[in-house]
C-alpha cells in the first residue's frame, strides 16, 4: 500500500512515512494510491470478530511496512475494555425502528477522537523507537482533538505535543481536560482567534519544510492519514452489527455524521470506496454550515473568523474543512492539478470555489446528502431523545440525529455516529433537560484543577518561536 498527495506529488510513500509526516511536502493531503477492497465474503468472514480483531483486519489493508505481529500487538493492546470501558469498544444501540446510535465516546476523554488517537499514540511511539527519532507534534483543536491527542501522547517516549486551541471558545470541561494536564511533554497554546486560525497556523508551520525538518514537526489532526485509517474500522463495525439479522444479502445501511472539518465522515467515504455497502453518508452541520452549503450547491465558501458562529456544539464551529480536499480529489477523478487549483483559489488563496456542473452532479454518486441544525433544534432533539428513547446525547450528536431523521429511508438502517458524552457540554444539557448529565467519577470536579496554558496571538512566527524555545 502506497500513498500520494492530492496536489500532485506522486512520490509513493509507505504508511510509516506518512504516519510521521502529516501534510505532504506540496501542501496536499495523503491518500492511498488505490483503495483496498472488501466484498461480501470478506464481510462474512469478519462477522463475530471482536473490535480489536476487526481493527487488525481492516488496518492491515492499509499498512504493509509494519511487521504483522507488531501491528497486531499495537492494535489489540489499544482496543481493550480497560481503555474503553466496554468489551464492544463501540456499542450499537437501537433508538427506534430503523435508527441506531453507535457509541464512540467511551475512551479516556469521552469523545470519538479517542478511538483513532489512542492507536496513533502507540504507533508513533513504536515507529519513533524503530527509527531512533523524536517527534514534536503540532495540532489544532476546536475542542475534542486536543484532549484526545494529549491523553494519547502524555508520557510517550520521544514525543512532545504543542496543541493550539481558540482561546475561550471551548466548553469549560473541554478546557479543563487539556489545560489541567501537568505532563512536561504537553504544551497548550491558547490562540486569540477561532479554530480556523489555529488550523491555518498548523498548516503554515507544516508547509515551512525547513522548519518542519529542523524541529521534527508532525501532526495528529485529521489531516494525518493514519487517523483516517483507524476511523474506517468503526464504520465496518457499525455495518456488521446493524445487519446481523441479514448477514448474507448485501443489505445497505446509511451513516449520519456530525461534521465540521470533514475528518470523521471522510473515513466513511473511504469505507464506501472500499466496497462497504453504504447507501448514504448524511452530513450534519450546526450554524457554521460551510459543508452543508457545499453539498447542497457545489459552492465551497470559506468564512472569516468574524463570520464563524460560537454555538452550543462548539467542536463544529469550523468554517474551513481541511479534509474535504480528499473527497474533492476523488470527485475530480483524482485530478491533482484541478484539486490544487480549487484549494488555492479565491481571495488570498483561501480556497473558496464553485464546482463545475458535471463535478457537482457526481456528488450524488458518492452517496452524500447534508443538512444543518440550530441551537433550538439541538435543545428539542436532546429533550425528545431523552424522553422517547431514554438516551441522553450531547449537542453534536443531536445535530446528527436531527439530520438523520430527516433522511430516513424505509428498509435502510440509519446509524448515527456519537460525537461525545453529554458530560462535556453540561450547560446545554441542563438547558435542554433541566438536569446535570452524569460524568465518570474520575472526571468530577475537573474544572477546579489548576491549569497550565500559554496565550498567543494569531501569529505563525510566535508559535514557531514558542516551539523552538521548548524543544
Secondary structure, 3 states (H helix, E strand, C coil): CCEEECCCCCCCECHHHHHHHCCCCCCCCEEECCCCCCCHHHHHHHCCCCHHHHHHHHHHCCCCCCCHHHHHHHHHHHCCHHHHCCCCCCCEEEEECCEEEECCCCCCCCECHHHHHHHHHHHHHHHHHHHCCCEEEEEEECCHHHHHHHHHHCCCCCEEEEEEEECCCCCHHHHHHHHCCCCCCEEEEEECCCHHHHHHHHHHHHHCHHHHHHCCEECCCCCCHHHHHHHHHHHHHHHHHHCHHHCCCCCCEEEEEECCCCHHHHHHHHHHHHCCCEEEEEEEECCCCHHHHHHHHCEECCCCHHHCCCCCCHHHCCCCCCCHHHHHHHHCCCCHHHHHHHHCCCHHHCCCEECCHHHHHHHHHHCEEEEECCHHHHHHHHHHHHHHHCCCCCHHHHHHHHHHHHCCECCEEEEEECCECHHHHHHHHHHHHCCCCCCCHHHCCHHHCCCCCEEECCCHHHHHHHHHCCC
